[in-house]
Amino acid sequence: MSLRQMEYFVTVVHEASFTRAADTLHVTQPALSHQIKALERSVGGVLLERMARGVRLTPMGRAFLPHAELAVRSAEQARRAARATAGAEGGELHIATLHSLAVGVLPDVFARWRAAHPRVLLRLHEYATAEALEEAVRRGTADLAFGPEPADPTGTVLPIGEEELVLVVPFDDRLAGRTTVTLPELADRAWVRCALEPVVHGARFLDWACGQAGFSPRTAVWTEHTSTAVRMAAAGVGVCTASADVVRGAVGEDCVILTPDPAWRRPLVVYARVAPTGAAEAFVDLLRATWPAPGAPAAH
């Protein structure tokens, strides 16, 4: 069994066609079929069912696929790491993060990175939940993950800073003249919620936080993205909570930002299966320079 055979197998699965896979891999179809058959002999069974239109994984193929994908991605990571060790001056860097951080934090960081390292191509992988982000790292999708500390870290974890969560209301809200607010003061308010809301202690964050304050939040609207929730709150649909960076990026000066009392903060880290070197290490240094050193107490 060779890495090339696993790469061929993964490509056939992703393309759902031997013909398209051969074109993608720049090999002849007979050569591709020969390598797949050799792989099947090596594992001791049929991995792909050839159909009139495309291919389908067999039960053995479904079991084999995630391991083959991890091997192929790990090899690509190794190539990128080797090329990027010489002063972070070439190759690619794959970054995985949450959508909220990609919208609110990373544009400025990426702009600074491009100015300092124009020859390093950045590829951004965005995920809706921290769980999906952790799974992407386990699969070897990216060189680095940037987000909340993983529940079950399996490699290097590097502290970066803290994300501040704020509350958003429109300019004509009765709280608009305030800078801070306690959660019990919002017990009678409607809320704009987001499907990307993090899970804390087995519950969605706002349900947990409001429960700690003695009430259940009354939801007016569910949205798919945090930036949409912020726009809805700015228009007066209801109160929403979001990262301070997302709020400023989504609506700028079109709303009032309130700080919860006590403040809501969550630590942010970079984590990876192996210790960052070269371009990856330089990217971590840039992220750390964006925030003050972590250490303030987190709200959750």
N, C-alpha and C positions, 0 to 999 in steps of 0.2 A: 504494500500500500504506500503510495507516494503523495506528497503534498499536491503535485500537479493533478493527480487523479481526483483528489478531493475538490480541488478548484474546478475541475471540469464538471464534476457531479453537482456542485452547488450552482454553477452557471446554468446547467440544463434545468435544474429545478426552478430557478428564478426566471428563466426565459420561457419555461413550460414548452420547450421545443428543442430538438436536436439541431434543427436547421438554424434557428436564431442563435443558439448557443455557439455553434461552430463559427458563425459570422462574428460574434462578439469576441471569441477567443482567437480568431484569425487562424483556424485550423480547418482541415477538411472534415466533412461529416464522417467518412469511414475511420479516420484517425481518432475522432472523438468517440465514436461507438466502440472502437477497440479499447480505448482507455477505460471506459465505463465498464465494459465486460471484464477487463482485468481487475478492476476495483471490486466488482461483484464476486469474482473468484476469490479474492483476498479475504473478503468479509464472510464468505460462505453462504451467500444467498442473493436473491434478486432484490435490487434497490428501487428500480424504476419499472413501471409497467408501460410498455409502448402501446399507444392507442392510435386510432385513425387520425385524430387531431390532437397532437401534443403527447404529453407524458403524465403519468400519475405516480405518486410515491406509493410503494408497498408498505405494509406495517414495519418491515425491517428498515426501509428507506426513511420512514418518519422518525424512527429511533436513532438512525445514524446521522440525519441532517444537522441537528444542533451542534453535534460534536465536530462535524466537518466544517460547518460555518465558523466555529470558534477557532479551529486550526488555521483556516485560511485567513481570518482576520488577524490572528496573532502573528502570523508570518508577515502580513502587510504592516502591522504595527512595528515589528522588528526592523523591517526595511526602512520605515520612516524614521524610527529612532536612530538607526545607524547613520542615515544621511543627514540628520539634523544635529548631530553631536558637535559638528565643527562650527561652533559659534552661532548656531541658530540661523544659518544663512542659506538654507535651501530645503527642499522637500515640502511636505504637507504636515499640518497639525489638525487633528480631528478633535473638536470640543463638543461634549454633550452637556446639556443644561436643561433647566425648566423653561417653559415658554415665558413665564413672567420675568425671569432673569434675562432671557434673550432680548426681550422688549425693553426692559427698564435699565439694565446695567451694561450689557455687553456692547451696544453700539459705540459708546465712547471708548471703551477698552480696545475694541477691534480697530478703531480709527487710529489710536495711538500705536497699536501693534503694527499696522500697515505702514505707518510713517517710519517706524524704527526697523522693520524687517520686511521690506517690500517683496523679497524673493520667496517668502514662506507663504504658501497657499493655506488659508484657513477654511475648514469645512465645519459647519455648525449643524449639530443634530439636536432638535428640540423635542422635549417630552412633556406630557401633561401632568404627570405625577412623579413624586420622588421614587416610588416603587418602580415605575417604568424606567427611570433614569438609572437606578441601581442595576436593573436587569440588563440594560444596554452595556454597562461596564462589564458585567459578568460575561456577556457574549463577545466582548472585545470590539464593540462597534466604534469606540472612540479611544483616543490616547489619554484624555483627561475628562473627568466629570466635575462640574461646578454646580453646587447646590447645597441643600441641608446635609448634615452629617448622616451617612448611611446607617441603617439599623443594624446591619450585619457586615461590617467592613472586612474585606478579604485581602487588602493590600495596603498601600500608603494613603494616609489621610493627613492633609495639611490645612491648618486653620487659615482663613482668609480675613474674615471680618464679620459684621453683623448686618442683617437686613432689618430695616425699620418698617413695621406695619402701621399704617395710619387709617383714619376714617375720613370719608369724603361726603360733604353736604353742599348744596347749592348756595349761591350768594344770599338768597333771600330766606335762608333757614334761620329759625329762632336761635340757633347756636353759632351763627356766622360771626358774631363778634368775639368769640372765644378762641383760645389756642389749644386748650385741653378740655377733656370731658371724661367723666367716669362712666363705665358701662351701665350701671343701674339707671343713669339719666336717660338712656336710650331704650328702656324696657317697653315703652309704648310706641316705638317707631317701627316702620316697615323697613325691610332690608332688601338690597339687591345682592343676590348670591351668585357665585361663579362655580362652575363644575370643576375648576382647577384648584379650588380651596383645599389647603392641606388637611391631612388627617392627623389629629393629636389625641393620644390616649384612646384610640379606637373610635373616635368621633370626628366629624368635620370641625375644623377649628372654631368657627363662630358658634356652633352648637355647644362645644365644650366651654368656650370662654363665657358665653352668656349663662350657661348652666352654673358656672362658678359664681356668677353675679346674682343668681336666684331667679332667672327667667329663661324662657325659650324664645328665640328670635322669630318674629313673624315675617315670613318671606313674601315679597311682592313679585319678584321676577328672578328666574334662573337664567344665567347666561352661560355661553360656552367659553368665553375668554375674559380675562381680567380687565383688559382695556375697554371692552364693551360695558362691563359692570361699572367702571369708573365714569364713562360717558353718561350712563343711565342715572347714576347718583348725582352728577353735576347738573342734569336736567331736572332733578327733583323727584325722581321715581321712588327713591328710598336711600337710606344710608348704605354705604358699602365700605368694606375694608380691603386694602390692597397695599402692596409694597410702595413705599414713598417714591421710589424711582419710577415705577410704572405710572403712578399718578402724575408726576411731573412730565413724563414723556407722552402720556395719553391726552391730557387736557391743558397742561401748562397752567395758565393763570385763570382758567375758566371755572374754578370751583374753590371752595374753602377746605383746607386740610386741617384736621383736628388730630392732636396726639392723644391717644388713650392714656388715662392715669389709673394704674401704673402703665408704663410704656410697654408696647409689644415689640419684642425683638427676637430674632432667631439666628443662631450662628450659621455662617456659610463656610464651606470647606471645598477644597479640591481633593478628589480621590481618584486613585488609579490602581491597576493591578500591580504595577511596578513603579519604583521611584522615578519621578520625572528627571530627564536629562536633556541637555541641548535646548532645542526650541521649546519643548514642554516646560522645562525648568524656567526659561526666560519668561514664558507666559504666566507662570505662577508668580514670579517676582512682580510682573506688571499688575496682576490682580491685587496682590498684597499692597502695592503702592496706592491703590484706589481707595482703600479704607484705612481708618486708624486701626491699630492692633486690637484684636478681639479681646474680650475679657469682661465687658459690662454684663451684668446679670441678665439672662434671657427670661422672657415672660412665659415661655412654654417650651 
